[in-house]
Amino acid sequence: MGGVVVCGVRELAASFVVPGPCGVTVRDRLKHLTAQDEEVLRAVGAHQGALASRDLKARCADGLNHGAEPWATRKRELTKVSSSRIAGAITKATHAQWALARRCQSAHIRSLEAGIRMLTHRLSLPVGARGTKRAPGGYRSKSEWFHKSRRLQALEARHAAAIADWQAGRVRVVRGGKRLFNTRHHLAEAGLSQGEWRERWEAERWFLSADGESGKRFGNETIRVTPTGEVSIKLPAPLAHLANTSHGRYTLTGTVAFAHRGVEWADRIGANRAVAYRTHYDTTRSRWYLTASWQRPVVQTIPLEAARAAGVIGVDTNADHFAAYLLDPHGNPVGEPRRFGYDLTGTAPHRDAQLRHALTQLLHWATQSGVTAIAIEDLDFSADKTREKHGRRKRFRQLISGIPTGKLKARLVSMAAEHGLAIVAVDPAYTSMWGGQHWQKPLTTPRRRMSRHDAAGIAIGRRALGHPVRRRTTPPPHDRSDRVGHRTVQAVPGARRREGTRPPATERAHNARHRTGTPHGTRETSAPKTVRDARSARHWVQDSLLLTD
């Protein structure tokens, strides 16, 4: 359907196979640490965290004037009070954090521009003007119009300030997180004491990370983990007196054992391939964790035609469930619709667990069905999250903002790669509307309840397969479809040339066509009941005159 533009319908983007994941991360708890171990970890984290804060401040001050020479200067200054490898890890993390802040600043500018456009449009309409399905109308009263005109001026002022920061290269970054920083002023609502908040704040600002190095022993020289799980840390120069082994290293009493992907991790460190490590302290549980991550070689995605070969599962993403439907390679729905529910309320770990459980069920069903791909919408609600578009529909705005589209796509791609499944992203335009129009009613039976979301799953799957959403194309020019070709777009080319299943030709209808000369395929007028009964009687009751001598 991509490339065909209907009046009032935007051009649809082509479907594509989403690239697979390029990295792996596993985590395990550091158990049986002594008080001395924890004291050393805290000291190293606080020292390197202060260096990271200082380096980030210098990088933000450089703005757009950054280059190779300032970077080298900062790294040399950090090397004097740490080590060359630690200085490299800190400067690399600083640049990544500055780049992330820069992207967030760009997204904020786009959000302000979307709100300004919507406010300008609605203020230009007469008060009380009715809107359309695609665009809201005017405001309900003069009072609302007045307040929205003031809000337009406020947004324009914010936009001008954001543009000035963007052009000057100024970003605002909070090491430890802006949300945790603002929690300091709402300790009672967060259920934290000042001491608990201070402990969490300091733990988030620690820096206990080290990039991997291929060719070095066990793939990392700063934080080294042996195949037996023994962890040792290269201490910075000011803390070298805390070392308990040679060469300024401190070996922890506790060990780690990566249960998930442990074999793959052991193979990497056995070959001295790069593995990055990060140590994190969970203040809520009073536990230390070690995270290992490494890069995978770029995996070539399978061609789109290969992903379509065995059919797909179309998935419609909603606020509380996935609506999925299995389609064969010709676009025919197979079996019954499936739903995989989740609850996106509560804490972030709860939401993440709910999403992971629903995706696991979906992937297991896809594996059992024998398909090689899952079709999903390429959703992006950035333009729809503005409060200016939906006005007083606060619940709806919260519903849209609550769908984790970015995390969903990233997690689905990574989990599907482990099952050997490809992800096909399709244009989300009109899937719910056209699916409900062409598939919801035809597939509804006394035993099957079809929702608009289930029908949207069929539309998504058909779009991924390259078929139009609608069930039939334009009728052929002649009176019979068999003379020209198929009317249906979901039948295999070698199938019988007809639109669908025709009613069986009973002997009564067959005899009636022979008697009246009615052409094949033309509807004839029903005979009266008395005549129909008489015909049946003549056919089924034997004539007694034939039995006489």
C-alpha positions in Angstrom: 0.0 0.0 0.0 3.0 2.3 0.4 3.2 4.8 -2.4 -0.6 4.8 -3.1 -2.2 8.1 -1.9 -5.9 8.3 -1.6 -7.7 11.6 -1.2 -7.5 12.6 2.4 -5.1 9.8 3.3 -1.4 10.4 3.9 1.2 8.3 2.2 2.1 5.3 4.2 5.7 4.5 5.0 7.2 1.2 3.8 7.5 -1.7 6.3 11.0 -2.7 7.4 12.7 -5.3 9.5 14.0 -3.8 12.7 17.8 -4.3 13.3 18.7 -6.7 16.1 20.4 -5.8 19.4 24.1 -4.9 19.4 24.9 -5.3 23.0 24.3 -7.6 26.0 24.0 -6.7 29.7 23.9 -9.1 32.7 23.9 -8.4 36.4 24.6 -10.3 39.6 24.7 -9.5 43.3 28.0 -9.1 45.1 27.5 -11.3 48.1 29.3 -11.8 51.4 31.1 -8.5 51.3 32.9 -7.5 54.5 32.8 -4.1 56.1 36.3 -3.3 54.7 35.1 -4.2 51.2 32.1 -1.8 51.5 34.3 0.9 52.9 36.7 0.6 49.9 33.9 0.6 47.4 32.4 3.7 48.9 35.7 5.5 49.0 36.5 4.7 45.4 33.0 5.6 44.2 33.0 8.9 46.0 36.5 9.9 44.8 35.8 9.0 41.1 32.3 10.5 41.4 33.8 13.9 42.4 36.2 13.6 39.4 33.2 12.9 37.1 31.3 15.9 38.4 34.2 18.2 37.8 34.8 16.8 34.3 31.1 17.2 33.4 31.2 20.8 34.6 34.2 21.5 32.4 32.5 19.9 29.4 29.3 21.9 29.8 31.3 25.1 30.1 33.0 24.3 26.7 29.6 24.1 25.0 30.0 24.0 21.2 33.7 24.9 21.3 34.7 21.4 22.3 37.4 19.6 20.3 40.1 17.1 20.6 42.5 19.4 22.4 40.2 20.3 25.3 39.3 16.6 25.6 43.0 15.6 25.9 43.6 18.4 28.4 40.8 17.2 30.7 42.0 13.6 30.4 45.5 14.6 31.4 44.2 16.4 34.5 42.2 13.4 35.5 45.0 11.0 35.0 47.1 12.8 37.7 44.5 12.0 40.4 43.4 8.6 39.1 44.8 6.6 36.2 44.8 6.7 32.5 42.1 4.1 32.1 39.8 5.7 34.8 40.3 9.1 33.2 39.3 7.7 29.8 36.2 6.1 31.3 35.2 9.3 33.0 35.6 11.5 29.9 33.7 9.0 27.7 30.8 8.9 30.2 30.8 12.7 30.3 30.5 13.1 26.6 27.7 10.5 26.5 25.8 12.4 29.2 26.3 15.7 27.4 25.1 14.2 24.2 22.0 12.8 25.9 21.2 16.2 27.4 21.6 17.7 24.0 19.0 15.2 22.5 16.6 15.9 25.3 16.9 19.6 24.7 16.1 19.0 21.0 13.0 17.0 22.0 11.9 19.7 24.4 12.1 22.3 21.6 10.0 20.1 19.3 7.4 19.6 22.1 7.2 23.4 22.6 6.8 24.0 18.8 4.0 21.4 18.7 2.2 23.1 21.5 2.6 26.6 19.9 1.2 25.3 16.6 -1.8 23.8 18.2 -2.5 26.9 20.4 -2.2 29.1 17.3 -4.6 27.0 15.4 -7.2 26.8 18.1 -7.0 30.5 18.9 -7.5 31.4 15.2 -10.9 29.7 15.2 -14.1 31.3 16.5 -15.1 30.6 20.0 -17.2 27.4 20.1 -16.3 26.3 16.6 -16.6 22.5 16.2 -13.5 20.5 15.5 -13.0 17.5 13.3 -11.7 14.0 14.0 -8.2 15.0 13.1 -8.0 18.5 14.6 -9.7 20.1 17.6 -12.0 23.1 17.2 -12.1 26.4 18.9 -12.2 27.0 22.6 -15.5 26.8 24.5 -15.6 30.2 26.0 -14.0 33.6 25.9 -12.5 33.0 29.3 -10.7 29.8 28.1 -9.6 31.7 24.9 -8.1 34.4 27.1 -6.2 32.0 29.3 -4.9 30.0 26.3 -3.7 33.2 24.7 -1.6 33.9 27.8 -0.3 30.3 27.7 0.7 30.8 24.1 2.9 33.8 25.1 4.4 31.7 27.9 5.3 28.9 25.5 6.8 31.3 23.0 9.0 32.7 25.8 10.1 29.2 26.8 10.8 28.4 23.2 12.9 31.5 22.7 15.0 30.6 25.8 15.4 27.0 24.7 16.5 28.1 21.2 19.0 30.5 22.7 20.4 27.6 24.9 20.6 25.4 21.8 22.4 27.9 19.7 24.9 28.6 22.5 25.4 24.9 23.3 24.2 25.2 26.9 22.7 22.1 28.5 21.5 21.5 32.1 22.5 18.2 33.6 22.1 16.9 37.1 24.4 14.1 38.1 22.3 11.8 40.2 19.0 12.7 38.4 16.8 15.7 38.4 13.9 13.7 39.9 15.9 12.6 42.9 17.3 16.1 43.3 13.7 17.6 43.5 12.7 14.9 46.0 14.9 16.7 48.5 12.1 19.3 48.8 9.3 16.6 49.2 10.8 14.2 51.7 7.5 13.6 53.5 5.7 12.7 50.3 8.5 10.4 49.2 8.6 8.7 52.7 12.3 9.5 53.2 14.2 11.0 55.9 17.0 13.5 55.2 19.7 10.9 56.0 18.1 8.3 53.7 17.8 10.9 50.9 21.4 11.9 51.4 22.6 8.3 51.2 20.6 7.7 48.0 21.9 10.9 46.5 25.5 10.2 47.2 25.2 6.6 45.9 23.7 7.8 42.6 26.6 10.2 42.1 29.3 7.6 42.6 31.3 6.5 39.6 32.3 2.8 39.7 32.5 1.9 36.0 35.3 0.7 33.8 35.3 0.1 30.0 36.6 -3.1 28.6 39.9 -3.6 26.7 40.4 -6.5 24.3 43.8 -8.1 24.7 44.0 -7.3 28.4 43.7 -10.0 31.1 40.0 -11.1 31.3 39.0 -8.2 29.1 39.3 -5.4 31.7 42.3 -4.0 33.5 40.5 -1.7 35.9 37.7 -4.0 37.2 38.9 -7.5 36.7 36.6 -10.5 37.2 38.1 -14.0 37.0 36.3 -17.1 35.7 35.8 -18.2 39.3 33.9 -14.9 40.0 36.7 -13.1 42.0 36.5 -9.3 41.6 39.4 -7.0 41.9 39.6 -3.2 41.4 42.5 -1.1 40.3 42.6 1.7 42.9 43.2 5.4 41.9 46.5 6.9 42.9 45.2 8.8 46.1 43.6 5.5 47.4 46.5 3.2 46.6 47.2 2.7 50.3 43.9 0.7 50.6 45.2 -2.1 48.3 45.3 -5.6 49.7 47.1 -7.2 46.7 50.0 -6.2 44.5 50.1 -3.5 41.8 47.6 -1.3 43.7 44.6 -3.6 43.4 42.0 -4.5 46.0 40.3 -7.9 45.8 36.8 -8.2 47.2 35.8 -11.0 49.5 32.5 -11.6 47.7 32.2 -13.3 44.3 29.8 -13.1 41.4 28.3 -15.8 39.2 26.3 -14.7 36.2 23.5 -17.2 35.9 22.1 -15.5 32.8 24.5 -15.7 29.8 27.2 -17.0 32.1 28.6 -19.3 29.4 28.8 -16.4 26.9 30.5 -14.2 29.5 33.0 -16.9 30.4 33.9 -17.4 26.8 34.6 -13.7 26.4 36.8 -13.3 29.4 38.6 -16.6 28.6 39.5 -15.2 25.2 40.5 -11.8 26.8 37.8 -10.0 24.9 36.5 -6.6 26.2 33.8 -6.6 28.9 32.7 -3.4 30.7 31.7 -3.5 34.3 29.7 -1.2 36.6 29.2 -1.5 40.3 26.0 -0.2 41.8 24.7 0.1 45.4 21.0 -0.3 46.0 20.3 1.8 49.1 16.7 0.4 49.5 17.9 -3.2 49.9 21.5 -2.4 51.1 22.9 -4.6 48.4 25.8 -4.2 45.9 25.5 -5.3 42.3 27.9 -5.8 39.5 26.8 -5.3 35.9 28.7 -6.7 33.0 28.1 -5.6 29.4 29.7 -6.2 26.0 29.1 -5.6 22.4 28.0 -8.1 19.8 29.0 -8.1 16.2 26.5 -6.4 14.0 24.0 -9.0 12.9 22.6 -8.6 9.4 18.8 -8.6 9.5 17.0 -11.1 7.4 15.3 -9.7 4.2 11.7 -8.7 4.5 10.6 -11.4 2.1 12.2 -14.0 4.2 10.5 -12.7 7.3 7.1 -12.9 5.6 7.7 -16.4 4.3 6.0 -18.3 7.1 3.4 -15.7 8.0 3.4 -13.1 10.8 1.7 -12.2 14.0 0.2 -8.8 14.0 0.3 -7.0 17.4 -1.7 -4.0 18.3 -0.2 -2.1 21.3 -2.7 -0.7 23.8 -2.6 0.8 27.2 -3.2 -2.4 29.1 -2.7 -5.3 26.6 -1.3 -6.6 23.4 -4.0 -7.7 20.8 -2.4 -10.3 18.5 -3.6 -12.3 15.6 -1.8 -15.0 13.5 -1.8 -14.5 9.7 -0.6 -17.0 7.1 1.6 -15.7 4.2 -1.4 -14.8 2.1 -2.9 -12.5 4.8 -5.6 -14.9 6.0 -6.4 -14.8 9.8 -5.7 -18.1 11.4 -7.4 -19.3 14.6 -8.6 -17.1 17.3 -7.3 -13.7 18.5 -5.0 -13.6 21.5 -4.6 -11.0 24.2 -1.6 -10.6 26.5 -2.5 -8.2 29.4 -0.2 -6.0 31.5 -0.6 -3.3 34.2 1.4 -0.1 33.8 0.5 1.4 37.1 2.6 1.3 40.2 6.4 1.5 40.5 8.8 1.3 37.6 10.1 -2.2 38.5 6.5 -3.4 38.6 5.7 -1.9 35.2 8.9 -3.4 33.7 8.0 -6.8 35.1 4.5 -6.7 33.7 5.7 -5.7 30.3 8.4 -8.4 30.3 5.9 -11.1 31.2 3.5 -10.1 28.5 6.2 -10.1 25.9 7.4 -13.5 27.0 4.0 -14.9 26.5 3.7 -13.3 23.1 7.1 -14.7 22.0 6.3 -18.2 23.3 3.1 -18.2 21.3 4.9 -17.0 18.2 7.5 -19.8 18.5 4.7 -22.4 18.9 2.9 -21.0 15.9 5.9 -21.5 13.6 6.1 -17.9 12.3 9.4 -16.1 11.8 8.3 -12.5 12.4 6.2 -10.3 14.6 4.6 -7.2 13.1 4.2 -4.2 15.3 3.4 -0.5 14.8 6.2 2.0 14.7 4.6 4.2 17.3 5.7 7.6 18.3 3.4 9.7 20.5 5.7 12.7 20.7 3.4 14.9 18.7 0.2 13.7 20.5 1.4 14.1 24.1 1.1 17.9 24.1 -1.7 19.1 26.4 -2.8 21.6 23.8 -4.1 19.0 21.4 -6.5 17.1 23.7 -7.4 20.0 26.0 -9.4 18.9 28.9 -9.0 15.2 28.1 -6.5 14.7 30.9 -7.1 11.0 31.3 -6.5 10.4 27.6 -3.3 12.4 27.7 -2.1 10.4 30.7 -3.1 7.2 28.9 -0.9 8.1 25.8 2.0 9.2 28.0 1.9 6.0 30.0 2.6 3.7 27.0 6.3 3.1 27.0 6.8 3.0 23.3 10.6 3.4 23.4 11.3 0.8 26.1 8.7 -1.5 24.5 10.4 -1.6 21.1 13.9 -2.0 22.6 12.8 -4.8 24.9 10.8 -6.6 22.2 13.7 -6.5 19.7 16.2 -7.9 22.3 13.9 -10.6 23.5 12.8 -11.6 20.0 16.4 -12.0 18.9 16.9 -14.7 21.5 13.9 -16.7 20.0 15.1 -16.3 16.5 12.2 -14.0 15.5 12.4 -10.9 13.4 10.4 -7.7 14.2 8.7 -5.9 11.3 7.8 -2.3 11.9 4.8 -0.9 10.0 3.3 2.5 9.6 0.6 2.9 12.3 -1.7 5.1 10.2 -5.4 4.0 10.1 -4.8 0.4 11.4 -7.5 0.6 14.0 -10.0 2.4 11.7 -9.5 0.2 8.7 -9.2 -3.0 10.7 -12.5 -2.3 12.4 -14.1 -1.4 9.1 -13.0 -4.5 7.1 -12.4 -7.2 9.6 -14.2 -6.8 12.9 -17.7 -7.6 11.7 -16.9 -10.4 9.2 -14.9 -12.3 11.8 -17.4 -11.9 14.6 -19.4 -15.1 15.3 -21.5 -16.3 18.2 -18.4 -18.0 19.6 -15.9 -15.4 18.7 -15.9 -11.8 20.0 -13.8 -9.5 17.9 -12.8 -6.1 19.2 -11.4 -3.2 17.3 -8.0 -4.0 18.7 -8.1 -7.6 17.4 -9.1 -6.3 14.0 -6.2 -3.8 14.2 -3.8 -6.7 14.7 -5.0 -8.2 11.4 -4.5 -4.8 9.7 -1.0 -4.6 11.1 -0.1 -8.1 10.0 -1.4 -7.6 6.5 0.5 -4.4 6.1 3.7 -6.2 7.2 3.0 -8.9 4.6 2.6 -6.3 1.8 -1.2 -6.8 1.4 -3.8 -4.1 1.5 -5.9 -4.0 4.7 -9.2 -4.5 3.0 -10.4 -8.0 2.2 -11.1 -7.5 -1.5 -9.9 -5.3 -4.4 -12.0 -3.5 -6.9 -14.4 -5.8 -8.8 -13.3 -7.0 -12.3 -14.8 -5.2 -15.3 -16.8 -8.3 -16.5 -19.9 -9.9 -15.0 -17.9 -12.9 -13.8 -14.7 -12.8 -11.7 -13.6 -16.2 -13.2 -13.3 -14.6 -16.6 -10.7 -12.0 -15.5 -9.1 -13.1 -12.3 -9.3 -13.0 -8.6 -11.2 -10.4 -6.7 -9.7 -11.5 -3.4 -6.1 -10.5 -2.5 -5.6 -13.2 0.1 -5.8 -16.4 -1.9 -2.7 -18.2 -3.2 -2.3 -17.9 -7.0 -3.0 -21.6 -7.6 -6.4 -21.5 -5.7 -9.7 -21.9 -7.4 -10.8 -18.8 -9.2 -13.6 -17.5 -7.1 -14.2 -14.8 -4.6 -15.1 -17.0 -1.7 -17.0 -20.1 -0.5 -20.2 -20.5 -2.5 -23.3 -22.2 -1.1 -23.5 -25.9 -2.0 -25.5 -26.6 -5.2 -28.4 -28.8 -3.9 -30.2 -31.2 -6.2 -33.3 -29.0 -6.0 -31.4 -25.9 -7.2 -29.6 -28.0 -9.9 -32.8 -29.4 -11.2 -34.4 -25.9 -11.2 -31.6 -24.5 -13.3 -32.0 -27.3 -15.9 -35.7 -26.8 -16.0 -35.7 -23.0 -16.2 -32.5 -22.4 -18.1 -31.2 -20.1 -15.4 -27.5 -19.3 -16.1 -24.9 -20.4 -13.5 -24.4 -17.9 -10.7 -27.6 -15.9 -11.3 -30.0 -15.6 -8.4 -33.5 -16.9 -9.2 -36.7 -16.0 -7.5 -37.8 -18.5 -4.8 -40.9 -20.5 -5.7 -43.9 -20.4 -3.4 -43.9 -22.9 -0.6 -46.8 -24.9 -2.0 -45.0 -25.4 -5.3 -41.8 -26.3 -3.6 -43.5 -28.9 -1.4 -45.2 -30.4 -4.5 -41.9 -30.7 -6.3 -40.3 -32.4 -3.3 -43.3 -34.8 -3.2 -43.0 -35.7 -6.9 -39.3 -36.3 -6.5 -39.2 -38.3 -3.3 -42.6 -40.3 -3.5 -42.7 -43.1 -5.9 -45.5 -43.3 -8.5 -47.8 -46.2 -7.6 -48.9 -46.7 -11.3 -45.4 -47.9 -12.1 -45.8 -50.9 -9.7 -49.0 -52.3 -11.3 -49.1 -55.0 -13.9 
